[in-house]
Amino acid sequence: MSLRKPPLYKIHSDADPEFTDFGGWIMPIEFDGIRNEHSAVRNSVGIFDVSHMGEIKVSGMDATELMNRLTTNDVRELGPGGAQYSCILDDEGIIIDDTVVYRYPESDGYLFVPNAGHDEEMANHWSECAHNMGLSVSIENVTQDTGLFAVQGPEAMDTVEDAAANKLSDLSRFEAKQSEIAGINCLIARTGYTGEDGVEIFCPASGSESVWSEFQSVQPCGLGARDILRMEAGLLLSSQDFDPETEARTPIEAKLQFFVDLSKPDFVGQESLKTQQADGTEQKLIGLVLNERGIPRNGYEIHSEGGKIGHVTSGTLSPTLSEPIGIGYVDTKFSETGTEVEVLIRDRPVDATVVGHRFLDSLSKE
């Protein structure tokens, strides 16, 4: 099957970046070096084309009920222009995907953003559940018709406000508003996946080139820098840090329970999570930092006292912290911060310490 291309594929090709297959899309992995792009976002501002992410519109008289039944957070708390992070579960409480849900600021209905390659699956899931639950909703997969750019970094808000027709400085975290950029009507949300301040800009695919061109002075960044930035911030990657087939985890195991409202009316997976909350979990998500040279990679075993206790799901050498960091799962009794463990790298045990997986907070305070 051929790879899907973002609206700006031709423009990216002219810049001669390195491309990669990500979730069935061919996307830039780097333009001017991953370290340069990482540094731009941490110290000033960078822009990412993230049009590979899905966009699903949900509207109609029962839209709120359907969204609440299929996501773990409570969408009833969203006012116009509000946004929230949430998980999508199966009946056993296993994370199928994670998402950000937006309530449109100037019209009824919601927009939710599944991960790359999951848009058709999620649109079908929503439609099937709406039918089975007898709910009246309209579900539209607008992924192919939407461009999505993330402008991230300490200077991101000022940069985007300079380009936008409307004031953005009053936009709080996890809020969105409509504004024109280069004459194109956009939904601008103060959200992101880097651990820095910034916005994500939704626009019609046909207007992508015009919007992107407004930020020609901003460092373009690829998925390579984005992956390191999100790891430093302790943000999980769908299909790697959790996956219903290869890394089946619940929000409680993945330390995402803050985004689960067990008190709201019935949602898919709720009873399984209540049982797990009461009984505890066999394993938990951790962060770890190596105390020797090496990089913890996906799949590397984590050991203690000569036996396997878990494995790494994501890892990198952090440019911000100058430390080799990793995210993974271990048996719960080894999950306390400060626990000494070993990561098996090419059959060589490397000393490591369990830390908070929000590395920008946990390591910068040490």
Backbone hydrogen bonds in HBPLUS format (Angstrom, degrees):
<---DONOR---> <-ACCEPTOR-->    atom                        ^
c    i                          cat <-CA-CA->   ^        H-A-AA   ^      H-
h    n   atom  resd res      DA  || num        DHA   H-A  angle D-A-AA Bond
n    s   type  num  typ     dist DA aas  dist angle  dist       angle   num
A0004-ARG N   A0024-GLY O   2.86 MM  20  6.16 168.8  1.87 156.8 154.4     1
A0026-ILE N   A0004-ARG O   2.94 MM  22  6.26 155.8  2.00 175.7 174.3     2
A0009-TYR N   A0006-PRO O   3.05 MM   3  5.35 154.1  2.12 126.5 123.8     3
A0012-HIS N   A0008-LEU O   2.86 MM   4  6.10 166.9  1.88 166.0 170.2     4
A0013-SER N   A0009-TYR O   2.86 MM   4  6.05 157.1  1.92 148.6 155.4     5
A0014-ASP N   A0010-LYS O   3.07 MM   4  6.37 150.5  2.16 146.4 153.3     6
A0015-ALA N   A0012-HIS O   2.94 MM   3  5.15 134.1  2.16 101.9 115.1     7
A0016-ASP N   A0013-SER O   2.98 MM   3  5.06 155.0  2.04 104.5 112.5     8
A0018-GLU N   A0030-GLU O   3.00 MM  12  5.48 157.9  2.05 157.6 163.6     9
A0029-ILE N   A0018-GLU O   2.58 MM  11  5.51 173.7  1.59 159.3 161.7    10
A0020-THR N   A0027-MET O   2.80 MM   7  5.49 145.0  1.92 151.0 162.3    11
A0027-MET N   A0020-THR O   2.91 MM   7  5.49 161.8  1.94 163.4 162.7    12
A0022-PHE N   A0025-TRP O   2.77 MM   3  5.20 165.4  1.79 155.8 159.7    13
A0025-TRP N   A0022-PHE O   3.06 MM   3  5.20 154.9  2.12 107.0 114.9    14
A0223-LEU N   A0028-PRO O   3.00 MM 195  6.43 161.9  2.03 139.3 140.6    15
A0224-GLY N   A0029-ILE O   2.96 MM 195  5.01 156.3  2.01 126.7 132.6    16
A0037-GLU N   A0033-GLY O   3.04 MM   4  6.29 161.3  2.08 156.3 161.8    17
A0038-HIS N   A0034-ILE O   2.81 MM   4  5.96 159.0  1.86 151.0 157.4    18
A0039-SER N   A0035-ARG O   2.91 MM   4  6.03 162.2  1.94 147.5 152.2    19
A0040-ALA N   A0036-ASN O   3.03 MM   4  6.25 151.2  2.11 142.5 150.1    20
A0041-VAL N   A0037-GLU O   3.26 MM   4  6.55 158.1  2.31 148.1 152.0    21
A0042-ARG N   A0038-HIS O   3.06 MM   4  6.34 163.4  2.08 154.6 159.4    22
A0043-ASN N   A0039-SER O   2.89 MM   4  5.83 148.0  1.99 148.4 156.3    23
A0044-SER N   A0040-ALA O   2.72 MM   4  5.20 150.4  1.81 138.5 146.0    24
A0155-GLU N   A0044-SER O   2.86 MM 111  5.20 171.0  1.87 147.8 144.8    25
A0046-GLY N   A0152-GLN O   2.92 MM 106  5.54 150.4  2.01 154.0 163.7    26
A0152-GLN N   A0046-GLY O   2.91 MM 106  5.54 156.4  1.97 159.2 165.8    27
A0047-ILE N   A0219-GLN O   2.90 MM 172  6.15 158.4  1.95 151.7 154.5    28
A0221-CYS N   A0047-ILE O   2.79 MM 174  5.73 151.2  1.88 159.7 156.3    29
A0048-PHE N   A0150-ALA O   2.82 MM 102  5.04 156.3  1.88 142.4 150.5    30
A0150-ALA N   A0048-PHE O   2.90 MM 102  5.04 156.5  1.95 140.2 148.1    31
A0050-VAL N   A0148-LEU O   2.85 MM  98  5.39 151.0  1.93 148.5 155.9    32
A0053-MET N   A0050-VAL O   3.12 MM   3  6.00 172.2  2.12 123.5 126.0    33
A0054-GLY N   A0114-PRO O   2.97 MM  60  5.02 155.2  2.04 143.3 146.1    34
A0142-VAL N   A0055-GLU O   2.93 MM  87  5.54 148.5  2.03 152.8 161.9    35
A0056-ILE N   A0112-PHE O   2.96 MM  56  5.40 160.8  2.00 158.1 164.2    36
A0112-PHE N   A0056-ILE O   2.94 MM  56  5.40 161.5  1.98 150.3 155.4    37
A0057-LYS N   A0140-GLU O   2.82 MM  83  5.07 165.1  1.84 156.1 155.0    38
A0140-GLU N   A0057-LYS O   2.93 MM  83  5.07 161.7  1.97 144.8 150.2    39
A0058-VAL N   A0110-TYR O   2.88 MM  52  5.15 163.1  1.91 145.6 148.2    40
A0110-TYR N   A0058-VAL O   2.79 MM  52  5.15 163.0  1.82 152.7 158.6    41
A0059-SER N   A0138-SER O   2.96 MM  79  5.16 159.7  2.00 146.2 152.7    42
A0138-SER N   A0059-SER O   2.70 MM  79  5.16 158.4  1.74 144.1 146.2    43
A0063-ALA N   A0060-GLY O   3.13 MM   3  5.27 167.1  2.15 117.0 116.8    44
A0062-ASP N   A0136-SER O   3.10 MM  74  5.35 157.6  2.15 160.2 153.8    45
A0066-LEU N   A0062-ASP O   3.03 MM   4  6.28 165.5  2.05 158.6 162.4    46
A0067-MET N   A0063-ALA O   2.97 MM   4  6.14 169.8  1.98 155.4 158.3    47
A0068-ASN N   A0064-THR O   2.96 MM   4  6.09 153.4  2.03 146.0 153.6    48
A0069-ARG N   A0065-GLU O   2.96 MM   4  6.16 138.6  2.14 143.6 154.7    49
A0069-ARG N   A0066-LEU O   3.12 MM   3  5.09 126.4  2.42  95.2 109.2    50
A0070-LEU N   A0066-LEU O   3.11 MM   4  6.27 139.4  2.28 148.7 158.7    51
A0071-THR N   A0067-MET O   3.11 MM   4  6.03 119.9  2.49 143.2 153.6    52
A0268-VAL N   A0069-ARG O   2.92 MM 199  6.07 163.7  1.94 166.6 161.2    53
A0072-THR N   A0087-CYS O   3.09 MM  15  5.44 139.1  2.26 143.9 153.8    54
A0261-ASP N   A0072-THR O   2.93 MM 189  6.09 169.2  1.95 149.9 147.0    55
A0077-GLU N   A0074-ASP O   3.13 MM   3  5.96 167.9  2.14 120.7 124.5    56
A0078-LEU N   A0075-VAL O   3.02 MM   3  5.43 165.3  2.04 114.1 118.9    57
A0082-GLY N   A0079-GLY O   2.88 MM   3  5.24 152.2  1.95 144.0 141.0    58
A0081-GLY N   A0103-ARG O   3.03 MM  22  5.35 139.6  2.19 124.6 136.0    59
A0176-ALA N   A0081-GLY O   2.69 MM  95  4.74 142.3  1.83 140.1 149.9    60
A0103-ARG N   A0082-GLY O   2.91 MM  21  5.51 167.2  1.93 165.6 166.9    61
A0083-ALA N   A0174-PHE O   3.10 MM  91  4.92 130.2  2.36 144.9 133.1    62
A0084-GLN N   A0101-VAL O   2.96 MM  17  5.40 144.6  2.09 144.2 155.1    63
A0101-VAL N   A0084-GLN O   2.84 MM  17  5.40 165.7  1.86 160.7 160.6    64
A0086-SER N   A0099-THR O   2.90 MM  13  5.47 152.4  1.97 163.7 162.5    65
A0099-THR N   A0086-SER O   2.97 MM  13  5.47 160.5  2.00 156.3 155.2    66
A0088-ILE N   A0097-ASP O   2.85 MM   9  5.29 157.2  1.90 168.1 160.5    67
A0096-ILE N   A0088-ILE O   2.70 MM   8  5.55 162.0  1.73 153.6 159.8    68
A0097-ASP N   A0088-ILE O   3.38 MM   9  5.29 156.9  2.44 136.3 139.4    69
A0090-ASP N   A0094-ILE O   2.95 MM   4  5.48 140.8  2.10 142.6 154.9    70
A0093-GLY N   A0090-ASP O   2.97 MM   3  5.39 163.8  1.99 119.8 122.9    71
A0095-ILE N   A0249-ARG O   2.82 MM 154  6.02 168.9  1.83 167.2 163.6    72
A0113-VAL N   A0100-VAL O   3.11 MM  13  5.56 150.5  2.20 143.9 152.8    73
A0102-TYR N   A0111-LEU O   2.71 MM   9  5.07 165.8  1.73 159.5 164.2    74
A0111-LEU N   A0102-TYR O   2.82 MM   9  5.07 156.4  1.87 146.3 153.2    75
A0104-TYR N   A0109-GLY O   3.16 MM   5  6.07 162.7  2.19 145.0 150.4    76
A0118-HIS N   A0115-ASN O   2.97 MM   3  5.58 158.0  2.02 143.9 144.4    77
A0122-MET N   A0118-HIS O   2.87 MM   4  6.01 162.9  1.90 158.8 163.2    78
A0123-ALA N   A0119-ASP O   2.90 MM   4  6.04 160.4  1.93 150.7 156.5    79
A0124-ASN N   A0120-GLU O   2.96 MM   4  6.11 160.9  2.00 150.2 155.2    80
A0125-HIS N   A0121-GLU O   2.91 MM   4  6.10 151.2  2.00 141.9 150.7    81
A0126-TRP N   A0122-MET O   2.87 MM   4  6.06 163.6  1.90 152.1 155.5    82
A0127-SER N   A0123-ALA O   3.01 MM   4  6.19 160.0  2.05 144.6 150.3    83
A0128-GLU N   A0124-ASN O   2.86 MM   4  6.02 162.9  1.89 151.9 156.3    84
A0129-CYS N   A0125-HIS O   2.98 MM   4  6.10 165.9  2.00 150.9 154.9    85
A0130-ALA N   A0126-TRP O   2.91 MM   4  6.02 158.6  1.95 147.8 154.2    86
A0131-HIS N   A0127-SER O   3.04 MM   4  6.22 157.1  2.10 144.5 150.4    87
A0132-ASN N   A0128-GLU O   2.94 MM   4  6.20 165.0  1.97 151.3 155.3    88
A0133-MET N   A0129-CYS O   2.85 MM   4  5.92 145.9  1.96 147.6 156.6    89
A0135-LEU N   A0130-ALA O   2.92 MM   5  5.03 163.0  1.95 151.1 152.8    90
A0134-GLY N   A0131-HIS O   3.17 MM   3  5.12 153.2  2.25  99.5 107.7    91
A0145-ASP N   A0142-VAL O   3.06 MM   3  5.24 136.2  2.26 102.5 115.2    92
A0146-THR N   A0143-THR O   3.23 MM   3  5.35 167.4  2.25 112.2 113.8    93
A0205-ALA N   A0145-ASP O   2.82 MM  60  5.01 160.0  1.86 121.6 119.7    94
A0147-GLY N   A0203-CYS O   2.77 MM  56  5.19 171.7  1.77 154.5 157.5    95
A0203-CYS N   A0147-GLY O   2.95 MM  56  5.19 159.7  1.99 149.6 151.3    96
A0149-PHE N   A0201-ILE O   3.02 MM  52  5.13 157.0  2.07 138.0 144.5    97
A0201-ILE N   A0149-PHE O   2.67 MM  52  5.13 165.3  1.69 157.9 162.9    98
A0151-VAL N   A0199-VAL O   2.89 MM  48  5.46 148.9  1.99 152.3 162.3    99
A0199-VAL N   A0151-VAL O   2.90 MM  48  5.46 152.3  1.98 155.3 160.3   100
A0153-GLY N   A0197-ASP O   2.83 MM  44  5.48 167.6  1.84 166.2 164.4   101
A0156-ALA N   A0153-GLY O   2.99 MM   3  5.07 165.9  2.01 114.6 117.7   102
A0159-THR N   A0155-GLU O   3.07 MM   4  6.17 157.4  2.12 149.9 157.1   103
A0160-VAL N   A0156-ALA O   2.94 MM   4  6.17 163.4  1.97 159.7 162.2   104
A0161-GLU N   A0157-MET O   2.91 MM   4  5.99 158.7  1.96 148.9 155.7   105
A0162-ASP N   A0158-ASP O   3.04 MM   4  6.15 150.1  2.13 144.7 151.2   106
A0163-ALA N   A0160-VAL O   2.99 MM   3  5.14 132.4  2.22  99.2 112.5   107
A0164-ALA N   A0160-VAL O   2.92 MM   4  6.09 132.7  2.15 147.6 161.6   108
A0165-ALA N   A0180-GLU O   2.88 MM  15  5.32 146.8  1.99 156.4 163.6   109
A0171-LEU N   A0168-LEU O   2.89 MM   3  5.35 161.4  1.92 122.8 125.4   110
A0174-PHE N   A0190-ARG O   3.05 MM  16  5.38 170.9  2.06 143.3 140.7   111
A0190-ARG N   A0175-GLU O   2.88 MM  15  5.70 167.5  1.90 169.7 169.8   112
A0177-LYS N   A0188-ILE O   2.98 MM  11  5.50 151.9  2.06 143.4 149.9   113
A0188-ILE N   A0177-LYS O   2.87 MM  11  5.50 174.6  1.87 164.1 162.3   114
A0179-SER N   A0186-CYS O   3.00 MM   7  5.44 156.1  2.05 147.4 153.6   115
A0186-CYS N   A0179-SER O   2.88 MM   7  5.44 155.4  1.94 136.1 144.4   116
A0181-ILE N   A0184-ILE O   2.93 MM   3  5.24 152.1  2.01 140.8 146.1   117
A0184-ILE N   A0181-ILE O   2.93 MM   3  5.24 162.8  1.96 113.3 118.8   118
A0187-LEU N   A0202-PHE O   2.96 MM  15  5.05 155.0  2.03 139.7 147.8   119
A0202-PHE N   A0187-LEU O   2.86 MM  15  5.05 174.4  1.87 154.8 155.3   120
A0189-ALA N   A0200-GLU O   2.94 MM  11  5.26 171.9  1.94 154.3 156.5   121
A0200-GLU N   A0189-ALA O   2.77 MM  11  5.26 149.3  1.86 148.3 158.9   122
A0207-GLY N   A0204-PRO O   2.85 MM   3  5.30 148.5  1.95 112.7 122.4   123
A0208-SER N   A0205-ALA O   3.19 MM   3  5.14 166.6  2.21 106.2 109.8   124
A0211-VAL N   A0207-GLY O   3.09 MM   4  6.36 162.8  2.12 158.3 163.0   125
A0212-TRP N   A0208-SER O   2.87 MM   4  6.00 173.6  1.87 159.9 162.0   126
A0213-SER N   A0209-GLU O   2.98 MM   4  6.00 151.2  2.07 142.2 149.9   127
A0214-GLU N   A0211-VAL O   3.08 MM   3  5.43 145.8  2.20 107.0 116.7   128
A0215-PHE N   A0212-TRP O   3.03 MM   3  5.67 163.2  2.06 117.2 122.6   129
A0218-VAL N   A0215-PHE O   3.04 MM   3  5.34 160.7  2.08 111.7 117.8   130
A0226-ARG N   A0222-GLY O   3.34 MM   4  6.58 162.1  2.37 145.3 150.6   131
A0227-ASP N   A0223-LEU O   2.96 MM   4  6.03 148.8  2.06 141.1 147.3   132
A0228-ILE N   A0224-GLY O   3.34 MM   4  6.69 158.2  2.39 146.2 150.7   133
A0229-LEU N   A0225-ALA O   2.92 MM   4  6.11 166.7  1.94 157.4 161.5   134
A0230-ARG N   A0226-ARG O   2.95 MM   4  6.10 161.2  1.99 147.5 152.3   135
A0231-MET N   A0227-ASP O   3.07 MM   4  6.24 150.2  2.16 140.9 149.0   136
A0232-GLU N   A0228-ILE O   3.00 MM   4  6.26 163.1  2.02 155.0 158.6   137
A0233-ALA N   A0229-LEU O   3.15 MM   4  6.40 146.5  2.27 141.8 150.8   138
A0235-LEU N   A0230-ARG O   2.84 MM   5  5.13 169.0  1.85 156.6 153.9   139
A0234-GLY N   A0231-MET O   2.91 MM   3  4.87 150.0  2.00 100.6 110.5   140
A0360-LEU N   A0232-GLU O   3.04 MM 128  5.88 135.9  2.24 157.5 157.6   141
A0240-GLN N   A0237-LEU O   3.13 MM   3  5.56 149.8  2.22 131.8 133.4   142
A0241-ASP N   A0237-LEU O   2.79 MM   4  5.29 157.8  1.84 153.9 161.0   143
A0239-SER N   A0242-PHE O   2.77 MM   3  5.53 137.4  1.95 171.4 168.6   144
A0243-ASP N   A0247-GLU O   2.86 MM   4  4.52 159.3  1.90 115.0 115.1   145
A0247-GLU N   A0243-ASP O   2.97 MM   4  4.52 146.4  2.09 121.7 129.6   146
A0254-ALA N   A0250-THR O   2.99 MM   4  6.21 155.9  2.05 152.3 159.9   147
A0256-LEU N   A0251-PRO O   2.67 MM   5  4.65 172.5  1.68 156.2 154.4   148
A0255-LYS N   A0252-ILE O   3.32 MM   3  5.15 164.0  2.35 102.3 105.0   149
A0285-LEU N   A0253-GLU O   2.84 MM  32  6.03 138.0  2.02 174.2 170.3   150
A0259-PHE N   A0256-LEU O   2.97 MM   3  5.75 158.4  2.02 122.3 128.2   151
A0260-VAL N   A0257-GLN O   3.03 MM   3  5.01 156.2  2.09 114.1 112.7   152
A0264-LYS N   A0261-ASP O   3.37 MM   3  5.91 165.5  2.39 112.4 116.2   153
A0270-GLN N   A0267-PHE O   3.03 MM   3  5.50 162.2  2.06 141.6 140.9   154
A0273-LEU N   A0269-GLY O   3.15 MM   4  6.41 154.5  2.22 151.4 158.7   155
A0274-LYS N   A0270-GLN O   2.96 MM   4  6.28 152.8  2.04 152.2 160.1   156
A0275-THR N   A0271-GLU O   3.08 MM   4  6.33 157.5  2.14 147.2 152.4   157
A0276-GLN N   A0272-SER O   2.98 MM   4  6.23 158.2  2.03 145.3 151.6   158
A0277-GLN N   A0273-LEU O   2.78 MM   4  5.92 154.1  1.84 148.7 155.8   159
A0278-ALA N   A0274-LYS O   3.12 MM   4  6.29 150.6  2.21 140.6 147.6   160
A0279-ASP N   A0275-THR O   2.92 MM   4  6.11 155.5  1.98 150.0 157.2   161
A0280-GLY N   A0276-GLN O   2.73 MM   4  5.32 142.6  1.87 144.2 150.7   162
A0332-THR N   A0282-GLU O   2.91 MM  50  5.68 162.3  1.94 135.1 135.8   163
A0284-LYS N   A0330-VAL O   2.98 MM  46  5.79 150.6  2.07 158.1 164.1   164
A0330-VAL N   A0284-LYS O   3.12 MM  46  5.79 155.1  2.18 152.8 154.8   165
A0286-ILE N   A0328-GLY O   2.82 MM  42  5.56 152.3  1.90 151.1 154.6   166
A0328-GLY N   A0286-ILE O   3.17 MM  42  5.56 156.8  2.22 147.0 150.0   167
A0287-GLY N   A0355-VAL O   3.16 MM  68  5.01 139.5  2.33 170.4 159.3   168
A0355-VAL N   A0287-GLY O   2.78 MM  68  5.01 165.5  1.80 125.4 130.6   169
A0288-LEU N   A0326-GLY O   2.87 MM  38  5.20 145.3  1.99 149.3 149.8   170
A0326-GLY N   A0288-LEU O   2.88 MM  38  5.20 143.0  2.02 151.6 153.4   171
A0289-VAL N   A0353-THR O   3.03 MM  64  5.51 153.2  2.10 147.9 155.5   172
A0353-THR N   A0289-VAL O   2.98 MM  64  5.51 155.6  2.04 147.9 154.3   173
A0290-LEU N   A0324-PRO O   2.98 MM  34  5.58 161.9  2.01 156.0 162.0   174
A0291-ASN N   A0351-ASP O   2.81 MM  60  5.44 179.4  1.81 141.7 141.6   175
A0300-TYR N   A0297-ARG O   3.05 MM   3  5.72 168.4  2.06 139.5 141.9   176
A0299-GLY N   A0312-VAL O   2.78 MM  13  5.34 168.7  1.79 145.7 143.3   177
A0312-VAL N   A0300-TYR O   2.80 MM  12  5.31 157.6  1.85 155.1 162.9   178
A0344-LEU N   A0301-GLU O   2.89 MM  43  5.41 168.3  1.90 155.9 159.9   179
A0302-ILE N   A0310-GLY O   2.85 MM   8  4.96 167.7  1.86 126.2 123.4   180
A0309-ILE N   A0302-ILE O   2.78 MM   7  5.77 175.1  1.78 156.3 157.5   181
A0303-HIS N   A0342-GLU O   2.69 MM  39  5.03 165.4  1.71 151.5 156.8   182
A0342-GLU N   A0303-HIS O   2.90 MM  39  5.03 152.4  1.97 149.4 149.6   183
A0304-SER N   A0307-GLY O   2.89 MM   3  5.50 151.3  1.97 151.6 159.5   184
A0307-GLY N   A0304-SER O   3.04 MM   3  5.50 170.4  2.05 118.6 121.6   185
A0331-ASP N   A0309-ILE O   2.82 MM  22  5.50 134.2  2.03 144.3 158.8   186
A0311-HIS N   A0329-TYR O   3.02 MM  18  5.78 142.0  2.16 153.8 164.8   187
A0329-TYR N   A0311-HIS O   3.04 MM  18  5.78 151.8  2.13 163.0 167.1   188
A0313-THR N   A0327-ILE O   2.71 MM  14  5.73 174.0  1.71 148.2 150.4   189
A0314-SER N   A0327-ILE O   3.17 MM  13  5.12 164.0  2.20 138.3 139.5   190
A0327-ILE N   A0314-SER O   2.72 MM  13  5.12 158.1  1.77 151.4 154.4   191
A0316-THR N   A0325-ILE O   2.99 MM   9  5.67 155.5  2.05 154.0 159.9   192
A0325-ILE N   A0316-THR O   2.87 MM   9  5.67 149.9  1.96 167.0 176.7   193
A0318-SER N   A0323-GLU O   2.79 MM   5  5.36 157.8  1.84 155.6 151.4   194
A0322-SER N   A0318-SER O   2.76 MM   4  5.31 128.2  2.03 138.5 150.2   195
A0334-PHE N   A0331-ASP O   2.83 MM   3  5.69 163.8  1.85 132.1 137.7   196
A0335-SER N   A0332-THR O   3.04 MM   3  5.13 167.2  2.05 116.1 117.4   197
A0339-THR N   A0336-GLU O   3.15 MM   3  5.88 157.6  2.21 143.2 144.0   198
A0338-GLY N   A0354-VAL O   2.78 MM  16  5.26 174.8  1.79 144.7 145.9   199
A0354-VAL N   A0339-THR O   2.90 MM  15  5.25 164.6  1.93 153.0 158.2   200
A0341-VAL N   A0352-ALA O   2.91 MM  11  5.25 168.8  1.92 143.1 146.9   201
A0352-ALA N   A0341-VAL O   2.88 MM  11  5.25 152.5  1.95 150.1 143.6   202
A0343-VAL N   A0350-VAL O   2.86 MM   7  5.15 159.7  1.90 144.6 148.2   203
A0350-VAL N   A0343-VAL O   2.85 MM   7  5.15 152.3  1.93 134.8 144.1   204
A0345-ILE N   A0348-ARG O   2.90 MM   3  5.08 166.9  1.91 143.9 139.4   205
A0348-ARG N   A0345-ILE O   2.92 MM   3  5.08 154.4  1.99 106.6 115.0   206
A0361-ASP N   A0358-ARG O   2.95 MM   3  5.66 142.2  2.09 119.8 129.7   207
A0362-SER N   A0358-ARG O   2.91 MM   4  6.03 169.4  1.92 153.1 155.3   208
A0363-LEU N   A0359-PHE O   2.92 MM   4  5.35 160.2  1.96 136.3 142.9   209
A0366-GLU N   A0363-LEU O   3.18 MM   3  5.30 154.6  2.25 102.8 110.4   210
